[in-house]
Amino acid sequence: MDALVAFLVGQLTQDGFAPVTVLRVTQGRVPAPGSAQALGIAGGRLWLAHAQLIGQPTLAGVDLTRVRGVDVRSVRRLTGQRRELSAWVDGSTLRFTVLDDEAATAAFVAAARGGQTGSG
């Protein structure tokens, strides 16, 4: 578990939420300083922890009812093969490059989709 995931899990636990799943992601095609992020599903919300170059990470959450869809696809880019995750929230599309393995990605997508239907 990297430091950002530990921050996300720790903060959610401290706030009384039991994380269902977490996923390490980054914005952009190649991980760069300050681009590390972690997504989590807990308490019926989608959470995002974002690393800062200086200081503590930031944490934001949105109710899963506002998430209209989540999808992951495997793409081949100049930098190599990778998985890209898209989440549609209130008319905006959030896109991430997934750093975790297929099992973690599938668990995250299932939890996010389950929360959208109210079954998870």
ABEGO torsion letter per residue (X at the ends): XBAAAAAAAAAAAAAGBBBABBBBBBBEABBBBGABBBBBBBGGBBBBBBBBABEBBBBBBBBAAABABBBBBBBBBAAEBBBBBBBBBGGBBBBBBBABBAAAAAAAAAAAAAAAAGAX
